[in-house]
Amino acid sequence: MRTTVVVIGGGYAGLAMSRHLAVCGVGHVVLERGAVAQSWRSLAAAAHPRTG
Ligand SMILES: Cc1cc2nc3c(=O)[nH]c(=O)nc-3n(C[C@H](O)[C@H](O)[C@H](O)COP(=O)(O)OP(=O)(O)OC[C@H]3O[C@@H](n4cnc5c(N)ncnc54)[C@H](O)[C@@H]3O)c2cc1C
């Protein structure tokens, strides 16, 4: 596979950049060392609603 753009990280910034590149027709790959949107998953797991 040949590509001119490599985005490092599939978090907020990486996925937003990937979207813009796709809209502009720029071929690219996103390299993520963990799971896509990994930081959001851990943030969601850390969220504890407080009531009362
Ligand atoms: C407790 C907490 C609560 C938050 N609440 C909010 C909120 O309510 N609203 C809000 O807007 N923001 C919130 N934020 C901030 C928000 O999570 C971050 O600003 C946002 O995730 C940053 O996005 P990013 O793409 O720059 O980095 P990240 O989301 O961290 O993504 C970076 C990605 O790059 C990958 N990566 C890193 N190094 C490499 C490598 N060498 N090779 C391959 N992949 C790599 C990581 O695995 C990761 O998936 C919160 C943050 C914290 C800690």
The ligand as a Tripos MOL2 file, in Angstrom:
@<TRIPOS>MOLECULE
LIG
   53    58     1     0     0
SMALL
NO_CHARGES

@<TRIPOS>ATOM
      1 C1        -10.9060   12.9140   33.1200 C.3       1 LIG1
      2 C2        -10.9870   13.6270   31.7750 C.ar      1 LIG1
      3 C3        -12.2220   14.1170   31.3330 C.ar      1 LIG1
      4 C4        -12.3320   14.7920   30.0970 C.ar      1 LIG1
      5 N1        -13.5540   15.2760   29.7350 N.ar      1 LIG1
      6 C5        -13.6790   15.9150   28.5620 C.ar      1 LIG1
      7 C6        -14.9590   16.4240   28.1320 C.ar      1 LIG1
      8 O1        -15.9690   16.2890   28.8370 O.2       1 LIG1
      9 N2        -15.0370   17.0700   26.9390 N.ar      1 LIG1
     10 C7        -13.9290   17.2430   26.1460 C.ar      1 LIG1
     11 O2        -14.0710   17.8400   25.0750 O.2       1 LIG1
     12 N3        -12.7200   16.7750   26.5180 N.ar      1 LIG1
     13 C8        -12.5580   16.1290   27.7000 C.ar      1 LIG1
     14 N4        -11.3340   15.6590   28.0740 N.ar      1 LIG1
     15 C9        -10.1890   15.8930   27.2120 C.3       1 LIG1
     16 C10       -10.2280   14.9640   26.0000 C.3       1 LIG1
     17 O3        -10.3460   13.6050   26.4170 O.3       1 LIG1
     18 C11        -8.9130   15.1580   25.3030 C.3       1 LIG1
     19 O4         -8.6940   16.5290   25.0840 O.3       1 LIG1
     20 C12        -8.9200   14.4720   23.9420 C.3       1 LIG1
     21 O5         -9.1500   13.0790   24.0980 O.3       1 LIG1
     22 C13        -7.5770   14.6990   23.2820 C.3       1 LIG1
     23 O6         -7.6630   14.1080   21.9960 O.3       1 LIG1
     24 P1         -6.3610   13.6960   21.2420 P.3       1 LIG1
     25 O7         -6.7740   13.0690   19.9410 O.co2     1 LIG1
     26 O8         -5.4060   14.8440   21.1750 O.co2     1 LIG1
     27 O9         -5.6710   12.6220   22.2010 O.3       1 LIG1
     28 P2         -6.2160   11.1990   22.6320 P.3       1 LIG1
     29 O10        -7.6990   11.1450   22.7110 O.co2     1 LIG1
     30 O11        -5.4180   10.8390   23.8490 O.co2     1 LIG1
     31 O12        -5.7950   10.2440   21.4200 O.3       1 LIG1
     32 C14        -4.4590    9.9500   21.1360 C.3       1 LIG1
     33 C15        -4.4410    8.5430   20.5530 C.3       1 LIG1
     34 O13        -3.1500    8.3080   20.0400 O.3       1 LIG1
     35 C16        -2.7720    6.9910   20.3670 C.3       1 LIG1
     36 N5         -1.3180    6.9900   20.3470 N.ar      1 LIG1
     37 C17        -0.4760    7.6810   21.1570 C.ar      1 LIG1
     38 N6          0.7860    7.4370   20.8330 N.ar      1 LIG1
     39 C18         0.7520    6.5780   19.7860 C.ar      1 LIG1
     40 C19         1.7660    5.9500   19.0050 C.ar      1 LIG1
     41 N7          3.0820    6.1660   19.2060 N.pl3     1 LIG1
     42 N8          1.3830    5.1150   17.9910 N.ar      1 LIG1
     43 C20         0.0510    4.8810   17.7650 C.ar      1 LIG1
     44 N9         -0.9450    5.4430   18.4780 N.ar      1 LIG1
     45 C21        -0.5970    6.2910   19.4740 C.ar      1 LIG1
     46 C22        -3.3810    6.7250   21.7390 C.3       1 LIG1
     47 O14        -3.5670    5.3480   21.9760 O.3       1 LIG1
     48 C23        -4.7140    7.4590   21.6040 C.3       1 LIG1
     49 O15        -5.7670    6.6240   21.1570 O.3       1 LIG1
     50 C24       -11.1860   14.9690   29.2800 C.ar      1 LIG1
     51 C25        -9.9530   14.4460   29.7070 C.ar      1 LIG1
     52 C26        -9.8400   13.7720   30.9330 C.ar      1 LIG1
     53 C27        -8.4900   13.2120   31.3740 C.3       1 LIG1
@<TRIPOS>BOND
     1     1     2 1
     2     2     3 ar
     3     2    52 ar
     4     3     4 ar
     5     4     5 ar
     6     4    50 ar
     7     5     6 ar
     8     6     7 ar
     9     6    13 1
    10     7     8 2
    11     7     9 ar
    12     9    10 ar
    13    10    11 2
    14    10    12 ar
    15    12    13 ar
    16    13    14 ar
    17    14    15 1
    18    14    50 ar
    19    15    16 1
    20    16    17 1
    21    16    18 1
    22    18    19 1
    23    18    20 1
    24    20    21 1
    25    20    22 1
    26    22    23 1
    27    23    24 1
    28    24    25 2
    29    24    26 1
    30    24    27 1
    31    27    28 1
    32    28    29 2
    33    28    30 1
    34    28    31 1
    35    31    32 1
    36    32    33 1
    37    33    34 1
    38    33    48 1
    39    34    35 1
    40    35    36 1
    41    35    46 1
    42    36    37 ar
    43    36    45 ar
    44    37    38 ar
    45    38    39 ar
    46    39    40 ar
    47    39    45 ar
    48    40    41 1
    49    40    42 ar
    50    42    43 ar
    51    43    44 ar
    52    44    45 ar
    53    46    47 1
    54    46    48 1
    55    48    49 1
    56    50    51 ar
    57    51    52 ar
    58    52    53 1
@<TRIPOS>SUBSTRUCTURE
     1 LIG1         1 GROUP 0 **** ****
